[in-house]
Amino acid sequence: MAPLPQSPLPMNPTQNPPLPEVAAALAPYIHTRAETLRIRRLLSAHLAASLTYENDGDSADGETPITHLTLAAPPSTLVVKRTPKELQGGGDARVRAAYLSALQSHAAAKKRYQALRDEIEELRESRAVDSASRDVTRGDGAAEEYIQLVKLRRKVERARVVDKAVEKVWDARLAEGGAGGIGKRRTGVREVVEEIVGKQPDMPSVKLEGIGEESGKAMVEEMVWRVKRGVVSAKADMDATEERKIKAKSGIEGDEVGVRLQVRGLRAAKAELVRWLEDELGKLQEESVLEDASPVKKRAAHAGDGDGEGRPPLEEIEERYREYVAVRAELVKTMDAVKGQEHSNITTIAPPKDVETSSPDTNAESVKVVDILPFMPSLLQTAREERALLQQGTYLRHQLALTSEESLRTIGRLADESHLVTPGASSALAWASAAKDVSVSTRQYLQGNLEEGEQKVISAEETLGEVQARRENFERLKGAF
């Protein structure tokens, strides 16, 4: 058997290129294996010499040494270390050295910029926290200072009112002391009033219920009421003094002097009556603290328990007051008639039954004192009822004053808290005007929304109709097919 012919070995194109032109072009880039390895080691050494880790140690902190494999996948911690010696020559080497230096400067500047930016962010956050805490502290302090200022302002206003009232009272006292014995005349007026009307009956010895349980708030309200009463009295005295000064300067002479003295006496009597009534009302105020402790209300409650049905207290009070006015007028008329009679053991009264039907021209009948004895229980009962009515009226006036003051305080507080009225508004008219304006704007807003809603409903109905028509057409076409 003849041996097979051996095929020639394949030719290496890198050693003997088939084309001479290709061999000439690739000649500078074709090297032997040893030359190629040498070039790779040189490039790796050159690159390793130009790089280093951020901590300036090749493997001081456990970092991987810079090798050919490390350079194939370089970590983020590698940085350019220095300019290689091979690039410190002239020409292209100098340009490359400048480029590497610029890269180093850029990396350093970027690192510095990032550090400064982080530092600025930290300072900004710390400053924001400090400013917030400072604002909170300042806000609490400002609120406390404002509250203290408001309290001090209220105290100063109250002190000014009291000072003005004291000055007016003092001036009025001085003017009365130098007006020709007005004070003595006032004492005489008191005696005349007591002689005509009679002395004020003593208060019942039995204390009203609930006096012992009087709280501090009731005492404060009572003191405020007394101060208001003193202010009103001082104002009345001041007005009277001003009128006297004006009339004294007008230069009245002759017969008008007597008229002036009469007017002055009448005014003094009026002031004395006002003072006497205020004193008596003060006594009643000290005894009548609670509404349930009123004798009239107690009597009405007992009567309601016995009868089962009673008239309202207000109507009963009005009826009693009308009877009291009529009897009082008749008694005054009778006392005027008594002064003209000669016999002192005869007194004139009008029968209680004829008080409402008697005419002003009818003369009162004259009876003896003995004839009055059967009517004494009724008179005593009337006196007790009059006293109870006075106490009830005093209590009601006190309650009305407290309610009015509370309403004013509430209106003022709401005005300070609300944005509808100006702060400090104490009248309900401001609230009415603000409510009217707000109602108008609200009505306009609601009307606009209502119209818009109606338009949207109409549009929705039209859209729904179109959808329904399309659906019917679709069903019709579906049925046709």
HELIX and SHEET records of a PDB file:
HELIX    1   1 PRO A   20  LEU A   26  1                                   7    
HELIX    2   2 ALA A   27  TYR A   29  5                                   3    
HELIX    3   3 ARG A   33  SER A   50  1                                  18    
HELIX    4   4 HIS A   68  ALA A   72  1                                   5    
HELIX    5   5 LYS A   85  LEU A   87  5                                   3    
HELIX    6   6 ASP A   92  GLY A  177  1                                  86    
HELIX    7   7 ILE A  182  VAL A  197  1                                  16    
HELIX    8   8 GLY A  216  LYS A  249  1                                  34    
HELIX    9   9 GLU A  256  GLU A  287  1                                  32    
HELIX   10  10 GLU A  291  ALA A  293  5                                   3    
HELIX   11  11 PRO A  295  ASP A  307  1                                  13    
HELIX   12  12 PRO A  313  LYS A  339  1                                  27    
HELIX   13  13 PRO A  352  ASP A  354  5                                   3    
HELIX   14  14 VAL A  370  PHE A  375  5                                   6    
HELIX   15  15 MET A  376  GLU A  417  1                                  42    
HELIX   16  16 ALA A  428  ALA A  480  1                                  53    
SHEET    1   A 2 LEU A  51  TYR A  53  0                                        
SHEET    2   A 2 LEU A  78  VAL A  80 -1                                        
SHEET    1   B 2 ILE A 346  THR A 348  0                                        
SHEET    2   B 2 SER A 366  LYS A 368 -1                                        
END                                                                             
